[in-house]
Structures are given as C-alpha cells and as structure tokens.
Amino acid sequence: MLLKDNLGLLTGLAITLTLISIFVALYPSFYLTSFNPVASYGGAGMGKDGKLMRNVLTTIQFTAASVLVLVTLFIRLQHEYFKSYDLGMNSENILVVNNSNLDFEPLINNADSYMQEVTGKGGIINSTASSFRLGSELPRYGFMVEDKQILYSVIEGSENFLHFFDIKILEGKDNFVNKQKEKIEVVNQKMINLYGTEVVENQVTNGSAIVVSDFNFRPLYEDISPLNIILHNDPKYSNIYFKVSNEDVGLSIKILETTWKKFTTAPFEYHFMNEIVDSLYKQESDLASLLSIFSLTAILIAIMGVYGLVSFNSKYRAKEIAIRKVQGSTTKQIMLLLNKGMLAQFAIAFIIATPIAYCIVDKWLEQFTHKTPIYWWIFLVGALIVLFIAILTVSMQSYRAATTNPVGALKNE
C-alpha cells in the first residue's frame, strides 16, 4: 500500500470534514434569520431544543477542525522523520551528473577521464560512478534454490563506490583490499540474513562474500531489500557522483559544467543527492500542505460559528450581563461566563476527535516500513492550536459584551 493509494481517501476526508464545517456554520445564519420578528422579541427562539442544536453543530465543527489539525501534524511529523532518518550512507554535499540519454547510451564515453580532470579542483573532493542512480528502481534478479526463491537488486559501481558513500564493510575487508578478481562482489547484510552465507557465496558471489551494512537505496516506504553491488571501473557508467565542499558550491558546478562541454555537446544535467532524497517524499509534503489548508479553513469556519453563537448569546443575555456588572461582576468573570460554554464544547469535540484521528493516522502509517511513533504530545499540541485560535477569536466578542455600558442594556429592557 503506497501513499498514492491513500491520497484520494485522505483528500476526500479533508474535503468532507471541511464541507461539514461549512454546513454547520451556515446553520446559525439560517436559524437566526428564520425567526418571526414579533415572536422572537424578548428572547423567543432560545428554547432548549434550539440551543442544543447549535451546541451540537458547534461541537461537530470543532471535531472536524481538530481531526484535520491532528492528521496534518502527523503527516508533517512523518515527512520530517523521513528527512532526518539515517539512510546508512552519506548523501551530504553530493551531486550526481547524468551520463546517459533516453536510450541509455553514455553521453561521455570515458567518464573516468572526466572525473580525473575535475576531481581536486574548485572544491570537488572526490568522485565515483554507478550504473543506476541510488534512489531509482534497480534491476532485480531471481532464481530458485530447491523450493526457496532468491530475489535481490543489483547495482554496479566504481571500485571506490563504498568508500565514497561511507558504506561500512562488515565482513571480508581483506578480500576487498587484496582483490583477486576484476570484479568485486559485495552483498548487504540483509542478503545474508535472508538467504544465508552458503547460498549467497555459492549462487551470487561465487566465493567469499564481502558484506556491507544495510543502507536505504530505495524510498523509506519500503523495507531494506537484498542487494548485490558489483564493483569495477567502467568508463560508460550512467551516473557520475561528485562530493563537493559546501564553501563554494557554485564554483564546483561551474567547473563541472565547463569541463563537461569539453567532452560532449550534450546538455549538462545534475541533481543534489539531498534533493533526490527529498523528492522521494514530495507526496507527503504536498499532502501535508493540502491538509493544512483544509485544517485552517475548518478552524476558521468553526470559529465563525462559535463567534456567531457567542455574539447571539451575549445579545440575548444583555440584561443578565448588565445586572451582573451592577452587582459587581468583573469583566474577567463575565468573559469566563460567556466563554465556558465554548470551552465545554471544545473539550467534548476533542475527546471525540482524538480516537478518530488516531485511527486515521495509525491506518495511514501502516504503509510505511519506517515510521514515526504516534506521540501523545502531538494530540496535546493539536488541542492547544485549535483552542488558542478559538479563545483568541471568541474572547474579542466576549470582551466587547463584557465592557458594554450596563445602563443602555437596562434601559432597553
């Protein structure tokens, strides 16, 4: 199950909750304008049934806004988790230059010469190359051993490929240093764990296996899979990597491009590895942004409904507020009186929203092999966000009602 399989569901949920918020926000407007002016004079229409309905709809608004905020926070958290996750290899200050056309033919026939000419100049520290770009779909090979299927990915790279990406060698380092073959066969720890040393050495590496630590060469949606790395220098590799100093990246890129034009007339195309990694999780970022918009919309709509309710209540209770002020009630006490109903509705709404948001987030996170925990404090942060906006907005109307001259209200009565 991938994010794209849930994108429609999550977007639909956001739209549905927003539409619910809009619907229940419109109710007070229709309700207030439906009163008969004569019948409603003096407070008619504030019966228990009408008040209960308005409270229920306001609670639904708060529930929808809270669910959207919580889901958005967890999507943001998962995105940041991906960005900060230790991939098991170094991708900092590394850019990759494309060396193949659409027919997978090399643009530079001698990538080694290109790398040798630029390495050491203008902050270009080191270089290597590979058949396929890390982060892309790698070719897979499979065969049967008795009744067990052996399936693994394969990538070819220059002899310094492991050193360049700081991939740790766990076993067979001596075989790596004192190589006896033109091609060095390397496997990751996952390959050994799944299939065993005997199968790997007899069927894959054809000799003692050089084992490296596991690293994420595919998006973090997926678990680390078995990998065979074949190390040998090939001047026609499709991807050329350069490790550059962060002091003057612009100069490094300029040197790479200028030298590139000496070898070929093909366009110079490059990407930073960090950008490639980030692009793998662009869907989470886009979804979080989309839900942020829906969350803000739902909160604003909920606040509008609550603001209208407080305004309506304060008008209806103008005489009560005036009497309380005459009897010595402070502005703070009157504001608390008008706001406590909203606080009760919010508390009920968040109690309802919490398990709903938890189920949605838990189901959504099932698609990821590597995922953030569902932290309890995120629910607290979500509650504080919605509550802060609600209190800030509603208190404006409450303060206005609490500071109104009581004489005018009593005269009207």
DRENDO-1510 file (C-alpha; in Angstrom, 1 decimal, always signed):
<recs>
REC; n; res; u; v; w
REC; 1; MET; +0.0; +0.0; +0.0 .
REC; 2; LEU; +1.5; +3.3; -1.1 .
REC; 3; LEU; +0.7; +6.9; -0.3 .
REC; 4; LYS; -0.8; +7.4; -3.8 .
REC; 5; ASP; -3.3; +4.7; -3.0 .
REC; 6; ASN; -4.5; +6.7; +0.0 .
REC; 7; LEU; -4.1; +10.2; -1.4 .
REC; 8; GLY; -7.7; +10.2; -2.7 .
REC; 9; LEU; -9.1; +8.9; +0.6 .
REC; 10; LEU; -7.2; +11.5; +2.7 .
REC; 11; THR; -8.1; +14.3; +0.4 .
REC; 12; GLY; -11.7; +13.2; +0.3 .
REC; 13; LEU; -11.7; +13.1; +4.1 .
REC; 14; ALA; -10.4; +16.6; +4.3 .
REC; 15; ILE; -13.0; +17.9; +1.8 .
REC; 16; THR; -15.8; +16.1; +3.7 .
REC; 17; LEU; -14.8; +17.5; +7.1 .
REC; 18; THR; -14.5; +21.0; +5.6 .
REC; 19; LEU; -17.9; +20.7; +3.9 .
REC; 20; ILE; -19.4; +19.5; +7.2 .
REC; 21; SER; -17.9; +22.5; +8.9 .
REC; 22; ILE; -19.3; +24.9; +6.3 .
REC; 23; PHE; -22.8; +23.3; +6.6 .
REC; 24; VAL; -22.9; +23.6; +10.3 .
REC; 25; ALA; -21.5; +27.1; +10.2 .
REC; 26; LEU; -24.4; +28.2; +7.9 .
REC; 27; TYR; -27.0; +26.8; +10.2 .
REC; 28; PRO; -26.9; +29.7; +12.7 .
REC; 29; SER; -27.3; +32.2; +9.9 .
REC; 30; PHE; -30.4; +30.4; +8.6 .
REC; 31; TYR; -31.7; +29.9; +12.1 .
REC; 32; LEU; -31.3; +33.5; +13.2 .
REC; 33; THR; -32.9; +34.9; +10.1 .
REC; 34; SER; -35.8; +32.5; +10.2 .
REC; 35; PHE; -37.3; +34.0; +13.4 .
REC; 36; ASN; -40.6; +35.9; +13.3 .
REC; 37; PRO; -39.5; +39.4; +14.5 .
REC; 38; VAL; -42.6; +39.7; +16.7 .
REC; 39; ALA; -42.4; +36.2; +18.1 .
REC; 40; SER; -38.7; +36.4; +18.8 .
REC; 41; TYR; -38.8; +39.7; +20.6 .
REC; 42; GLY; -37.7; +39.3; +24.1 .
REC; 43; GLY; -35.7; +36.1; +23.5 .
REC; 44; ALA; -38.1; +33.7; +21.8 .
REC; 45; GLY; -36.2; +31.1; +19.8 .
REC; 46; MET; -33.7; +30.5; +22.5 .
REC; 47; GLY; -35.5; +27.4; +23.6 .
REC; 48; LYS; -33.7; +24.3; +24.9 .
REC; 49; ASP; -34.1; +22.5; +21.5 .
REC; 50; GLY; -32.6; +25.4; +19.5 .
REC; 51; LYS; -29.7; +25.9; +21.9 .
REC; 52; LEU; -29.0; +22.1; +22.0 .
REC; 53; MET; -28.9; +22.0; +18.2 .
REC; 54; ARG; -26.5; +25.0; +18.0 .
REC; 55; ASN; -24.2; +23.4; +20.6 .
REC; 56; VAL; -24.2; +20.1; +18.8 .
REC; 57; LEU; -23.3; +21.7; +15.4 .
REC; 58; THR; -20.6; +23.8; +17.0 .
REC; 59; THR; -19.1; +20.7; +18.6 .
REC; 60; ILE; -19.1; +19.0; +15.2 .
REC; 61; GLN; -17.2; +22.0; +13.8 .
REC; 62; PHE; -14.6; +21.7; +16.5 .
REC; 63; THR; -14.4; +17.9; +15.9 .
REC; 64; ALA; -13.8; +18.3; +12.2 .
REC; 65; ALA; -11.2; +21.0; +12.7 .
REC; 66; SER; -9.4; +19.0; +15.4 .
REC; 67; VAL; -9.2; +15.9; +13.3 .
REC; 68; LEU; -7.8; +17.8; +10.3 .
REC; 69; VAL; -5.2; +19.5; +12.5 .
REC; 70; LEU; -4.1; +16.3; +14.2 .
REC; 71; VAL; -3.8; +14.4; +10.9 .
REC; 72; THR; -1.9; +17.2; +9.4 .
REC; 73; LEU; +0.6; +17.4; +12.3 .
REC; 74; PHE; +1.3; +13.6; +12.0 .
REC; 75; ILE; +1.8; +13.8; +8.2 .
REC; 76; ARG; +4.3; +16.7; +8.8 .
REC; 77; LEU; +6.0; +14.7; +11.5 .
REC; 78; GLN; +6.3; +11.6; +9.2 .
REC; 79; HIS; +7.8; +13.9; +6.5 .
REC; 80; GLU; +10.4; +15.3; +8.9 .
REC; 81; TYR; +11.1; +11.8; +10.1 .
REC; 82; PHE; +12.0; +10.7; +6.6 .
REC; 83; LYS; +14.2; +13.8; +6.1 .
REC; 84; SER; +16.2; +13.2; +9.3 .
REC; 85; TYR; +16.3; +9.4; +9.0 .
REC; 86; ASP; +19.8; +7.9; +8.9 .
REC; 87; LEU; +20.0; +6.2; +5.5 .
REC; 88; GLY; +23.1; +4.3; +6.3 .
REC; 89; MET; +25.1; +6.1; +3.7 .
REC; 90; ASN; +26.4; +9.7; +3.2 .
REC; 91; SER; +24.4; +11.9; +0.9 .
REC; 92; GLU; +25.6; +15.3; +2.1 .
REC; 93; ASN; +27.2; +17.7; -0.4 .
REC; 94; ILE; +27.0; +15.1; -3.2 .
REC; 95; LEU; +25.7; +15.9; -6.6 .
REC; 96; VAL; +25.1; +13.4; -9.4 .
REC; 97; VAL; +25.6; +14.2; -13.1 .
REC; 98; ASN; +23.5; +12.3; -15.7 .
REC; 99; ASN; +25.6; +10.5; -18.2 .
REC; 100; SER; +23.0; +8.7; -20.3 .
REC; 101; ASN; +20.4; +9.7; -22.9 .
REC; 102; LEU; +16.9; +8.3; -23.3 .
REC; 103; ASP; +18.2; +5.2; -25.0 .
REC; 104; PHE; +20.6; +4.6; -22.0 .
REC; 105; GLU; +23.6; +5.4; -24.2 .
REC; 106; PRO; +26.5; +7.2; -22.5 .
REC; 107; LEU; +26.9; +11.0; -23.2 .
REC; 108; ILE; +30.6; +10.8; -22.3 .
REC; 109; ASN; +32.3; +7.6; -23.4 .
REC; 110; ASN; +35.1; +8.0; -20.9 .
REC; 111; ALA; +33.6; +9.1; -17.6 .
REC; 112; ASP; +36.9; +8.2; -15.9 .
REC; 113; SER; +38.8; +10.9; -17.8 .
REC; 114; TYR; +36.1; +13.4; -16.9 .
REC; 115; MET; +36.2; +12.5; -13.2 .
REC; 116; GLN; +40.0; +12.6; -13.1 .
REC; 117; GLU; +40.1; +16.0; -14.8 .
REC; 118; VAL; +37.8; +17.8; -12.3 .
REC; 119; THR; +38.5; +15.9; -9.0 .
REC; 120; GLY; +40.6; +18.1; -6.8 .
REC; 121; LYS; +39.6; +21.4; -8.4 .
REC; 122; GLY; +37.3; +24.1; -7.1 .
REC; 123; GLY; +36.1; +22.2; -4.0 .
REC; 124; ILE; +35.5; +19.0; -5.9 .
REC; 125; ILE; +36.8; +16.5; -3.3 .
REC; 126; ASN; +36.0; +13.1; -4.7 .
REC; 127; SER; +34.1; +11.2; -7.4 .
REC; 128; THR; +32.6; +7.9; -8.3 .
REC; 129; ALA; +30.1; +6.4; -10.7 .
REC; 130; SER; +27.4; +3.8; -11.0 .
REC; 131; SER; +25.2; +2.0; -13.5 .
REC; 132; PHE; +21.9; +3.1; -11.8 .
REC; 133; ARG; +21.2; +6.1; -9.6 .
REC; 134; LEU; +20.7; +5.4; -6.0 .
REC; 135; GLY; +17.0; +6.1; -5.2 .
REC; 136; SER; +15.8; +4.9; -8.6 .
REC; 137; GLU; +14.4; +1.5; -9.4 .
REC; 138; LEU; +17.3; -1.0; -9.6 .
REC; 139; PRO; +17.2; -4.2; -11.8 .
REC; 140; ARG; +16.3; -7.3; -9.9 .
REC; 141; TYR; +17.4; -10.9; -10.3 .
REC; 142; GLY; +15.9; -14.0; -9.0 .
REC; 143; PHE; +16.2; -17.8; -9.1 .
REC; 144; MET; +15.1; -20.8; -7.1 .
REC; 145; VAL; +17.3; -22.8; -4.7 .
REC; 146; GLU; +15.3; -26.0; -4.0 .
REC; 147; ASP; +11.9; -24.6; -3.0 .
REC; 148; LYS; +13.2; -21.2; -1.9 .
REC; 149; GLN; +13.0; -18.1; -4.1 .
REC; 150; ILE; +16.1; -15.9; -4.1 .
REC; 151; LEU; +15.4; -12.3; -5.2 .
REC; 152; TYR; +17.7; -9.3; -5.0 .
REC; 153; SER; +18.6; -6.0; -6.6 .
REC; 154; VAL; +21.8; -5.3; -8.4 .
REC; 155; ILE; +23.9; -2.2; -8.9 .
REC; 156; GLU; +27.3; -1.8; -10.5 .
REC; 157; GLY; +29.7; +0.9; -9.3 .
REC; 158; SER; +33.3; +2.1; -9.4 .
REC; 159; GLU; +35.8; +0.4; -7.1 .
REC; 160; ASN; +35.6; +3.4; -4.6 .
REC; 161; PHE; +31.8; +3.3; -4.5 .
REC; 162; LEU; +31.6; +2.1; -0.9 .
REC; 163; HIS; +34.2; +4.5; +0.4 .
REC; 164; PHE; +32.6; +7.4; -1.5 .
REC; 165; PHE; +29.3; +6.9; +0.2 .
REC; 166; ASP; +30.7; +5.9; +3.6 .
REC; 167; ILE; +29.2; +2.4; +3.4 .
REC; 168; LYS; +30.6; +0.3; +6.2 .
REC; 169; ILE; +32.3; -3.1; +5.4 .
REC; 170; LEU; +31.3; -5.7; +8.0 .
REC; 171; GLU; +32.9; -8.8; +6.7 .
REC; 172; GLY; +35.6; -9.7; +4.1 .
REC; 173; LYS; +37.6; -6.4; +4.2 .
REC; 174; ASP; +40.8; -8.4; +3.5 .
REC; 175; ASN; +39.2; -9.8; +0.3 .
REC; 176; PHE; +38.4; -6.2; -0.7 .
REC; 177; VAL; +41.9; -4.9; -0.2 .
REC; 178; ASN; +43.6; -8.0; -1.7 .
REC; 179; LYS; +41.2; -8.5; -4.5 .
REC; 180; GLN; +41.9; -11.4; -6.8 .
REC; 181; LYS; +39.2; -10.7; -9.4 .
REC; 182; GLU; +38.4; -8.0; -11.9 .
REC; 183; LYS; +35.0; -7.5; -10.3 .
REC; 184; ILE; +34.4; -7.4; -6.6 .
REC; 185; GLU; +31.1; -8.9; -5.5 .
REC; 186; VAL; +29.5; -7.3; -2.5 .
REC; 187; VAL; +26.3; -8.0; -0.7 .
REC; 188; ASN; +24.4; -6.2; +2.1 .
REC; 189; GLN; +23.7; -7.7; +5.5 .
REC; 190; LYS; +20.0; -8.2; +4.5 .
REC; 191; MET; +21.1; -10.7; +1.8 .
REC; 192; ILE; +23.0; -12.8; +4.3 .
REC; 193; ASN; +20.2; -12.7; +6.9 .
REC; 194; LEU; +17.5; -13.8; +4.4 .
REC; 195; TYR; +19.3; -16.4; +2.3 .
REC; 196; GLY; +22.3; -17.5; +4.4 .
REC; 197; THR; +26.0; -17.3; +3.7 .
REC; 198; GLU; +26.2; -20.6; +1.9 .
REC; 199; VAL; +23.5; -19.8; -0.7 .
REC; 200; VAL; +24.9; -16.3; -1.3 .
REC; 201; GLU; +28.5; -17.4; -1.7 .
REC; 202; ASN; +27.6; -20.4; -4.0 .
REC; 203; GLN; +24.9; -18.7; -6.1 .
REC; 204; VAL; +25.6; -15.0; -6.0 .
REC; 205; THR; +29.2; -14.0; -5.3 .
REC; 206; ASN; +30.8; -17.3; -6.4 .
REC; 207; GLY; +33.2; -17.1; -3.5 .
REC; 208; SER; +33.7; -15.5; -0.1 .
REC; 209; ALA; +31.2; -12.7; +0.3 .
REC; 210; ILE; +32.1; -9.1; +1.2 .
REC; 211; VAL; +29.3; -8.0; +3.4 .
REC; 212; VAL; +28.4; -4.3; +4.0 .
REC; 213; SER; +26.0; -2.8; +6.4 .
REC; 214; ASP; +22.4; -2.2; +5.3 .
REC; 215; PHE; +21.6; +1.2; +3.8 .
REC; 216; ASN; +18.5; +2.6; +2.2 .
REC; 217; PHE; +19.0; +2.6; -1.6 .
REC; 218; ARG; +15.2; +2.8; -2.1 .
REC; 219; PRO; +12.5; +5.1; -0.6 .
REC; 220; LEU; +11.7; +4.6; +3.1 .
REC; 221; TYR; +8.2; +3.3; +2.2 .
REC; 222; GLU; +9.9; +0.0; +1.6 .
REC; 223; ASP; +12.0; -2.2; +3.8 .
REC; 224; ILE; +15.7; -2.7; +3.0 .
REC; 225; SER; +15.9; -5.4; +0.5 .
REC; 226; PRO; +18.8; -7.8; -0.5 .
REC; 227; LEU; +21.4; -6.0; -2.6 .
REC; 228; ASN; +24.3; -7.2; -4.7 .
REC; 229; ILE; +26.9; -4.5; -5.5 .
REC; 230; ILE; +29.3; -5.3; -8.3 .
REC; 231; LEU; +32.4; -3.1; -8.1 .
REC; 232; HIS; +34.5; -2.5; -11.2 .
REC; 233; ASN; +35.6; +0.6; -13.1 .
REC; 234; ASP; +33.5; +1.3; -16.2 .
REC; 235; PRO; +34.0; +4.4; -18.3 .
REC; 236; LYS; +30.5; +4.3; -19.6 .
REC; 237; TYR; +28.6; +4.4; -16.3 .
REC; 238; SER; +25.3; +6.3; -16.5 .
REC; 239; ASN; +25.6; +8.3; -13.2 .
REC; 240; ILE; +28.7; +10.2; -12.0 .
REC; 241; TYR; +28.8; +11.4; -8.4 .
REC; 242; PHE; +30.9; +14.2; -7.0 .
REC; 243; LYS; +31.5; +15.2; -3.4 .
REC; 244; VAL; +31.9; +18.9; -3.2 .
REC; 245; SER; +32.9; +21.4; -0.5 .
REC; 246; ASN; +30.0; +23.5; +0.9 .
REC; 247; GLU; +32.2; +26.6; +0.9 .
REC; 248; ASP; +31.8; +27.4; -2.8 .
REC; 249; VAL; +29.3; +25.0; -4.5 .
REC; 250; GLY; +28.7; +27.4; -7.3 .
REC; 251; LEU; +32.4; +27.3; -8.4 .
REC; 252; SER; +32.3; +23.5; -8.3 .
REC; 253; ILE; +29.3; +23.3; -10.5 .
REC; 254; LYS; +30.8; +25.8; -12.9 .
REC; 255; ILE; +34.0; +23.7; -13.2 .
REC; 256; LEU; +31.9; +20.5; -13.7 .
REC; 257; GLU; +29.9; +22.2; -16.5 .
REC; 258; THR; +32.8; +23.8; -18.2 .
REC; 259; THR; +34.8; +20.5; -18.3 .
REC; 260; TRP; +31.7; +18.6; -19.4 .
REC; 261; LYS; +31.5; +20.7; -22.5 .
REC; 262; LYS; +35.0; +19.6; -23.4 .
REC; 263; PHE; +33.8; +16.0; -23.6 .
REC; 264; THR; +30.3; +16.3; -25.2 .
REC; 265; THR; +27.8; +18.7; -26.7 .
REC; 266; ALA; +25.0; +17.0; -24.7 .
REC; 267; PRO; +23.3; +19.2; -22.0 .
REC; 268; PHE; +24.9; +19.2; -18.5 .
REC; 269; GLU; +22.3; +17.9; -16.1 .
REC; 270; TYR; +22.9; +17.4; -12.4 .
REC; 271; HIS; +21.0; +17.0; -9.1 .
REC; 272; PHE; +22.0; +17.1; -5.5 .
REC; 273; MET; +21.5; +13.8; -3.7 .
REC; 274; ASN; +19.6; +15.6; -0.9 .
REC; 275; GLU; +17.2; +16.9; -3.4 .
REC; 276; ILE; +16.7; +13.5; -4.9 .
REC; 277; VAL; +16.0; +12.1; -1.4 .
REC; 278; ASP; +13.6; +14.9; -0.7 .
REC; 279; SER; +11.8; +14.3; -4.0 .
REC; 280; LEU; +11.0; +10.7; -2.9 .
REC; 281; TYR; +8.8; +12.1; -0.2 .
REC; 282; LYS; +7.3; +15.0; -2.1 .
REC; 283; GLN; +3.8; +13.4; -1.9 .
REC; 284; GLU; +3.9; +13.6; +1.9 .
REC; 285; SER; +4.9; +17.2; +1.8 .
REC; 286; ASP; +2.2; +18.1; -0.8 .
REC; 287; LEU; -0.5; +16.2; +1.2 .
REC; 288; ALA; +0.5; +17.9; +4.4 .
REC; 289; SER; +0.3; +21.3; +2.7 .
REC; 290; LEU; -3.1; +20.4; +1.3 .
REC; 291; LEU; -4.5; +19.3; +4.6 .
REC; 292; SER; -3.0; +22.4; +6.3 .
REC; 293; ILE; -5.2; +24.5; +4.0 .
REC; 294; PHE; -8.3; +22.4; +4.8 .
REC; 295; SER; -7.4; +22.5; +8.5 .
REC; 296; LEU; -7.1; +26.3; +8.5 .
REC; 297; THR; -10.4; +26.5; +6.6 .
REC; 298; ALA; -12.2; +24.2; +9.0 .
REC; 299; ILE; -10.8; +26.1; +12.0 .
REC; 300; LEU; -11.9; +29.5; +10.6 .
REC; 301; ILE; -15.3; +28.1; +9.8 .
REC; 302; ALA; -15.7; +26.7; +13.3 .
REC; 303; ILE; -14.6; +29.9; +14.9 .
REC; 304; MET; -17.1; +31.8; +12.8 .
REC; 305; GLY; -19.9; +29.6; +14.1 .
REC; 306; VAL; -18.7; +29.9; +17.7 .
REC; 307; TYR; -18.2; +33.7; +17.3 .
REC; 308; GLY; -21.8; +34.0; +16.0 .
REC; 309; LEU; -23.1; +31.8; +18.8 .
REC; 310; VAL; -21.3; +33.9; +21.5 .
REC; 311; SER; -22.5; +37.1; +19.8 .
REC; 312; PHE; -26.1; +35.8; +19.8 .
REC; 313; ASN; -25.9; +34.6; +23.4 .
REC; 314; SER; -24.4; +37.9; +24.6 .
REC; 315; LYS; -27.2; +39.9; +22.9 .
REC; 316; TYR; -29.8; +37.6; +24.4 .
REC; 317; ARG; -28.2; +37.8; +27.8 .
REC; 318; ALA; -27.6; +41.5; +27.7 .
REC; 319; LYS; -29.9; +42.2; +30.7 .
REC; 320; GLU; -28.2; +39.4; +32.7 .
REC; 321; ILE; -24.8; +40.8; +31.9 .
REC; 322; ALA; -25.9; +44.3; +32.9 .
REC; 323; ILE; -27.3; +43.1; +36.2 .
REC; 324; ARG; -24.1; +41.1; +37.0 .
REC; 325; LYS; -22.0; +44.2; +36.3 .
REC; 326; VAL; -24.2; +46.4; +38.5 .
REC; 327; GLN; -23.8; +43.8; +41.2 .
REC; 328; GLY; -20.0; +43.9; +40.9 .
REC; 329; SER; -19.0; +41.2; +38.5 .
REC; 330; THR; -15.7; +41.9; +36.8 .
REC; 331; THR; -15.0; +41.9; +33.1 .
REC; 332; LYS; -12.9; +38.7; +33.6 .
REC; 333; GLN; -15.8; +36.9; +35.3 .
REC; 334; ILE; -18.3; +37.9; +32.6 .
REC; 335; MET; -15.9; +36.8; +29.8 .
REC; 336; LEU; -15.5; +33.5; +31.5 .
REC; 337; LEU; -19.3; +33.1; +31.8 .
REC; 338; LEU; -19.7; +33.7; +28.0 .
REC; 339; ASN; -16.6; +31.5; +27.1 .
REC; 340; LYS; -17.2; +28.5; +29.3 .
REC; 341; GLY; -19.8; +27.1; +27.0 .
REC; 342; MET; -17.4; +27.2; +24.1 .
REC; 343; LEU; -14.7; +25.5; +26.3 .
REC; 344; ALA; -17.1; +22.7; +27.2 .
REC; 345; GLN; -18.0; +22.1; +23.5 .
REC; 346; PHE; -14.3; +22.1; +22.6 .
REC; 347; ALA; -13.5; +19.6; +25.3 .
REC; 348; ILE; -16.2; +17.2; +24.1 .
REC; 349; ALA; -15.2; +17.7; +20.5 .
REC; 350; PHE; -11.5; +16.9; +21.2 .
REC; 351; ILE; -12.5; +13.8; +23.2 .
REC; 352; ILE; -14.4; +12.6; +20.1 .
REC; 353; ALA; -11.7; +13.8; +17.6 .
REC; 354; THR; -8.8; +12.1; +19.3 .
REC; 355; PRO; -9.7; +8.4; +18.7 .
REC; 356; ILE; -10.9; +9.3; +15.1 .
REC; 357; ALA; -7.6; +11.0; +14.3 .
REC; 358; TYR; -5.6; +8.2; +16.0 .
REC; 359; CYS; -7.3; +5.5; +13.8 .
REC; 360; ILE; -6.8; +7.6; +10.6 .
REC; 361; VAL; -3.1; +8.2; +11.4 .
REC; 362; ASP; -2.5; +4.6; +12.5 .
REC; 363; LYS; -4.0; +3.2; +9.3 .
REC; 364; TRP; -2.1; +5.7; +7.2 .
REC; 365; LEU; +1.3; +4.8; +8.8 .
REC; 366; GLU; +0.8; +1.1; +8.1 .
REC; 367; GLN; +2.1; +1.7; +4.6 .
REC; 368; PHE; +5.5; +2.7; +5.8 .
REC; 369; THR; +8.2; +0.4; +6.9 .
REC; 370; HIS; +10.0; +3.2; +8.7 .
REC; 371; LYS; +7.6; +5.4; +10.5 .
REC; 372; THR; +7.3; +7.9; +13.3 .
REC; 373; PRO; +5.7; +6.8; +16.6 .
REC; 374; ILE; +2.3; +8.2; +17.4 .
REC; 375; TYR; +3.4; +10.6; +20.1 .
REC; 376; TRP; +0.8; +11.6; +22.8 .
REC; 377; TRP; +2.1; +15.1; +22.9 .
REC; 378; ILE; +1.1; +15.7; +19.3 .
REC; 379; PHE; -2.5; +15.4; +20.4 .
REC; 380; LEU; -1.8; +18.0; +23.1 .
REC; 381; VAL; -0.2; +20.3; +20.5 .
REC; 382; GLY; -3.2; +19.9; +18.2 .
REC; 383; ALA; -5.6; +20.7; +21.0 .
REC; 384; LEU; -3.6; +23.8; +22.0 .
REC; 385; ILE; -3.6; +25.1; +18.4 .
REC; 386; VAL; -7.3; +24.8; +17.9 .
REC; 387; LEU; -8.1; +26.1; +21.5 .
REC; 388; PHE; -5.7; +29.1; +21.2 .
REC; 389; ILE; -7.3; +30.2; +17.9 .
REC; 390; ALA; -10.8; +29.7; +19.3 .
REC; 391; ILE; -10.2; +31.6; +22.6 .
REC; 392; LEU; -8.4; +34.4; +20.8 .
REC; 393; THR; -11.3; +34.9; +18.4 .
REC; 394; VAL; -14.2; +34.4; +20.8 .
REC; 395; SER; -12.7; +36.5; +23.5 .
REC; 396; MET; -12.8; +39.5; +21.3 .
REC; 397; GLN; -16.7; +39.3; +21.2 .
REC; 398; SER; -16.9; +38.3; +24.9 .
REC; 399; TYR; -14.8; +41.3; +25.9 .
REC; 400; ARG; -17.0; +43.6; +23.8 .
REC; 401; ALA; -20.1; +42.3; +25.5 .
REC; 402; ALA; -18.4; +42.4; +29.0 .
REC; 403; THR; -17.4; +46.0; +28.6 .
REC; 404; THR; -20.7; +47.3; +27.3 .
REC; 405; ASN; -22.3; +50.1; +29.4 .
REC; 406; PRO; -25.0; +48.2; +31.6 .
REC; 407; VAL; -27.2; +51.3; +31.7 .
REC; 408; GLY; -28.0; +51.0; +28.0 .
REC; 409; ALA; -29.0; +47.4; +28.3 .
REC; 410; LEU; -31.2; +48.0; +31.3 .
REC; 411; LYS; -33.0; +50.9; +29.6 .
REC; 412; ASN; -33.7; +48.7; +26.6 .
REC; 413; GLU; -35.4; +46.2; +28.8 .
</recs>
